């Protein structure tokens, strides 16, 4: 079983409301076979975030946003640096691949260009070569 499938197997246990979440970060690259994910980053709507904080402890992320860590799944209250689209828009426009919502690759590329860490520069090359 691939690392991605192992991570995706953890999603149903979170009981996420359909249409209120999407996988971001390395997940959209992993589902296309561009690289293996270390974990899965999930963005959620404010409504779902409110429900999740009643079940799980939220902690401050290094970027100043709150996060919930459940196994290898990191649920985030937002995204940093902010993109041209809101979290709700990213979720609404997410691409369904095998029934799982993934933030569109062009939005991941925008975010990685904004961050431009060493890891992001490698990912930018992978995304651009994939197009």
RARAZI-V887169 format. One record per residue. RES is the residue in one letter. PHI is phi in radians with two decimals (999 if undefined). OMEGA is omega in degrees with one decimal (none if undefined). D_FIRST is the distance of its C-alpha to the first C-alpha in whole Angstrom. Layout:
# RARAZI-V887169
RES_PHI_OMEGA_D_FIRST, RES_PHI_OMEGA_D_FIRST
This chain:
# RARAZI-V887169
X_999_-179.5_0, X_-1.23_177.8_4, X_-1.03_179.9_7, X_-1.06_-179.3_8, X_-1.13_175.4_6, X_-1.06_179.2_7, X_-1.19_-179.6_10, X_-1.10_177.9_11, X_-1.10_-179.9_11, X_-1.47_-175.6_13, X_-1.10_-176.4_16, X_-1.00_179.9_17, X_-1.11_-178.1_18, X_-1.42_178.1_21, X_0.93_-179.1_23, X_-1.40_-179.7_23, X_-1.26_180.0_26, X_-0.99_179.4_25, X_1.43_-177.2_27, X_-2.09_-179.0_27, X_-2.73_174.6_24, X_-2.77_177.5_22, X_-1.50_-178.8_19, X_-2.20_176.8_21, X_1.09_-177.0_21, X_-1.41_-177.8_18, X_-0.99_178.6_16, X_-1.09_175.0_18, X_-1.32_-177.1_17, X_-1.11_-177.7_13, X_-1.14_177.6_13, X_-1.66_178.3_16, X_1.31_-178.0_14, X_-1.42_174.6_17, X_-2.95_178.9_15, X_-1.40_176.4_12, X_-1.51_173.2_13, X_-1.43_179.2_15, X_-2.62_175.4_15, X_-2.10_175.0_16, X_-1.72_-178.6_20, X_-2.12_173.1_21, X_-1.74_-177.0_25, X_-2.37_176.1_27, X_-1.20_178.0_30, X_-1.04_179.8_33, X_-1.05_-179.8_33, X_-1.19_177.8_30, X_-1.00_179.8_30, X_-1.04_178.9_33, X_-1.19_-177.8_31, X_-1.16_-179.3_28, X_-1.23_174.1_31, X_-1.41_-179.0_32, X_-1.81_-174.4_29, X_-2.29_176.7_28, X_-1.41_176.0_30, X_-1.66_179.6_30, X_-2.21_178.6_31, X_-1.32_177.9_32, X_-1.44_-178.4_30, X_-1.07_-179.5_31, X_-1.54_177.6_32, X_1.62_177.2_34, X_-1.60_176.6_32, X_-1.52_178.6_31, X_-2.49_173.7_27, X_-2.13_178.8_25, X_-1.86_176.5_23, X_-2.27_-175.5_20, X_1.07_179.7_17, X_-1.67_-180.0_16, X_-1.87_177.2_17, X_-1.96_-179.7_21, X_-1.76_-173.9_23, X_-2.03_-179.6_26, X_-1.42_-178.9_30, X_-3.00_-179.7_30, X_-2.47_-176.0_29, X_-2.39_-5.1_31, X_-1.17_-177.4_33, X_-1.13_179.3_34, X_-1.71_178.9_33, X_-1.23_178.5_36, X_-2.01_177.8_34, X_-1.30_176.4_34, X_-0.99_179.0_30, X_-1.05_177.8_32, X_-1.16_178.8_32, X_-1.04_179.1_29, X_-1.20_-178.8_27, X_-1.06_-177.6_29, X_-1.64_-177.3_29, X_-1.00_-179.4_25, X_-1.65_176.9_23, X_-1.47_176.6_21, X_-2.20_-175.9_18, X_0.94_176.4_16, X_1.40_-178.8_18, X_-1.90_179.1_17, X_-1.44_177.4_20, X_-2.10_174.3_20, X_-1.03_-176.4_23, X_-1.03_-175.8_25, X_-1.04_178.9_24, X_-1.15_177.5_28, X_-1.31_175.2_28, X_-1.10_179.0_25, X_-1.08_177.6_27, X_-1.01_-178.4_30, X_-1.13_-178.9_29, X_-1.15_176.3_28, X_-1.17_178.1_31, X_-1.16_-179.0_33, X_-1.29_175.4_31, X_0.94_172.5_31, X_-1.28_179.0_30, X_-0.98_179.5_28, X_-1.11_180.0_25, X_-1.15_179.5_26, X_-1.11_175.4_28, X_-1.10_-180.0_25, X_-1.10_178.2_23, X_-1.03_178.4_26, X_-1.08_179.7_26, X_-1.11_-179.2_23, X_-1.17_-178.6_24, X_-1.10_177.8_27, X_-1.21_-178.8_26, X_-1.32_-174.6_23, X_-1.09_none_26
